[in-house]
Amino acid sequence: MYILIAIVFIAELIIALNLILLIVKADKKVRYYNQCAGAFNPLAQTALQYARCKVSEFNKSFACIFEFIRKKKEQVIFKTLFMISIYAMLIVFKIKMKKASKIYKLIAVMRDLALELAV
């Protein structure tokens, strides 16, 4: 009976010793990974700042693109309205004043000049 108790006690000691060794190994690995994380932290901080900078530049470039598109849209609308008004004036002058071809030619020259300046 005492031999059984001694065998169980020795088995418990062996299991406890193995658990303690595993805990010590895990503790060493955790310390190692903690040191790696501590060394990596400044690098990660720098990388995050760089990423923030790139994202803000990307955002600014999109804002510039949208501003450029808005300006081009305004220019196209202005040129379209300008051409419509010039052609309307030309049609009105041509219909009402068939004998006033000099005025028609003058307006045609003004239109050509406006097109040269608008482009």
C-alpha positions in Angstrom: 0.0 0.0 0.0 2.8 2.4 0.9 4.5 1.5 -2.4 1.3 2.6 -4.3 1.2 5.9 -2.4 4.9 6.4 -3.1 4.5 5.7 -6.9 1.5 8.1 -7.1 3.5 10.7 -5.2 6.5 10.3 -7.5 4.2 10.5 -10.6 2.6 13.7 -9.3 6.1 15.2 -8.7 7.2 14.3 -12.3 4.0 15.8 -13.7 4.4 19.0 -11.5 8.1 19.2 -12.6 7.1 18.9 -16.3 4.4 21.6 -15.8 6.9 23.9 -14.1 9.5 23.4 -16.9 6.8 24.1 -19.6 5.8 27.3 -17.7 9.4 28.4 -17.5 9.9 27.8 -21.3 6.6 29.7 -22.0 7.8 32.6 -19.8 11.1 32.8 -21.7 9.3 32.8 -25.0 6.9 35.5 -23.8 9.8 37.6 -22.6 11.5 37.2 -26.0 8.4 38.2 -27.9 7.9 41.1 -25.6 11.4 42.3 -26.4 10.7 41.9 -30.1 7.5 43.8 -29.8 9.3 46.5 -27.8 11.9 46.8 -30.6 9.3 46.7 -33.3 7.1 49.4 -31.7 9.1 52.4 -32.9 9.3 50.9 -36.4 5.5 50.3 -36.4 5.0 53.9 -35.1 7.1 55.3 -38.0 5.3 53.1 -40.5 1.9 54.3 -39.3 3.0 57.9 -39.5 4.2 57.3 -43.1 0.9 55.6 -43.9 -1.0 58.5 -42.5 1.1 60.9 -44.6 0.5 58.9 -47.8 -3.3 58.7 -47.1 -3.5 62.5 -46.6 -1.5 63.1 -49.8 -3.8 60.7 -51.6 -6.8 62.6 -50.2 -5.4 65.9 -51.3 -4.7 64.6 -54.8 -8.4 63.5 -55.0 -9.5 66.9 -53.8 -7.3 68.5 -56.5 -8.7 66.2 -59.2 -12.3 67.1 -58.1 -11.4 70.8 -58.2 -9.9 70.4 -61.7 -13.0 68.5 -62.9 -15.3 71.3 -61.5 -13.2 74.0 -63.2 -13.3 72.1 -66.5 -17.1 71.7 -66.1 -17.5 75.4 -65.6 -15.4 76.2 -68.6 -17.3 73.8 -70.8 -20.6 75.3 -69.7 -19.4 78.8 -70.2 -18.0 78.0 -73.7 -21.3 76.3 -74.6 -23.4 79.2 -73.5 -21.1 81.6 -75.2 -21.3 79.7 -78.5 -25.1 79.4 -78.2 -25.4 83.1 -77.6 -23.1 84.0 -80.5 -24.9 81.6 -82.9 -28.2 83.0 -81.8 -27.0 86.5 -82.5 -25.7 85.5 -85.8 -29.0 83.9 -86.8 -31.0 86.9 -85.6 -28.7 89.3 -87.5 -28.8 87.1 -90.6 -32.6 86.8 -90.6 -33.5 90.4 -89.8 -30.7 92.2 -91.6 -30.0 90.4 -94.9 -28.5 93.6 -96.4 -26.2 94.2 -93.4 -23.6 91.6 -94.4 -20.8 93.8 -93.0 -22.3 93.4 -89.5 -22.7 89.6 -90.0 -19.0 89.4 -91.1 -18.0 91.5 -88.1 -19.8 89.2 -85.7 -18.3 86.2 -87.5 -14.8 87.7 -87.0 -15.7 88.4 -83.3 -16.8 84.8 -82.9 -13.6 83.5 -84.4 -11.6 85.8 -82.2 -13.5 84.7 -79.1 -12.9 81.1 -80.0 -9.2 81.7 -80.4 -9.1 83.5 -77.0 -11.3 80.9 -75.2 -9.2 78.0 -76.3 
